[in-house]
Amino acid sequence: MLLIYENETEYAPEFDLQKTAEKVIFYILEKEDCPFEVEVNLTITDNEGIHSVNREFREVDAPTDVLSFPVLEFESPADFMPYLDDPDSVTDYDYDTEMVMLGDILISKDRVISQAEEYGHSEKREFAFLVAHSTLHLLGYDHMTEDEAKVMEDKQKAYLDELGITRD
């Protein structure tokens, strides 16, 4: 897994943002049996930056905590079989790196800070949660229905617990 990491802010918490993100993303890809070497782009921005992207791409005129832009489309979450059966259907394959582009993650550092305080846990836990949440979106998971939301919530909690990134 290759993480292309960019921090557009001066946010420098007591934990390493890039290493934490790599750990969470890699673990989830492993647990979800991703058969490809993948590339993920992660950008840390602020409320103003994420607001602008949210307005432009989702037509939502408000900041949010995290945005996910998946490249692959899944009929069922994390079902890679159609791509394995038809490798030409992987539209964003980099022949130089031999990696599949999984997607982009954009996180608001302002929301990491405020939500960690609101929920009474560390910024590391909040950041890791947002990375996990977004990674699952890149794998085709969603939370539009109650059942979908339960699946995502259970996976997020289990994976972060297994990594030892728990609510303090």
Secondary structure, 3 states (H helix, E strand, C coil): CEEEEEECCCCCCCCCHHHHHHHHHHHHHHHCCCCCCEEEEEEEECHHHHHHHHHHHHCCCCCCCEEEEECCCCCCCCCCHHHHHCHHHCCCEECCCCEEEEEEEEEEHHHHHHHHHHHCCCHHHHHHHHHHHHHHHHCCCCCCCHHHHHHHHHHHHHHHHHCCCCCC
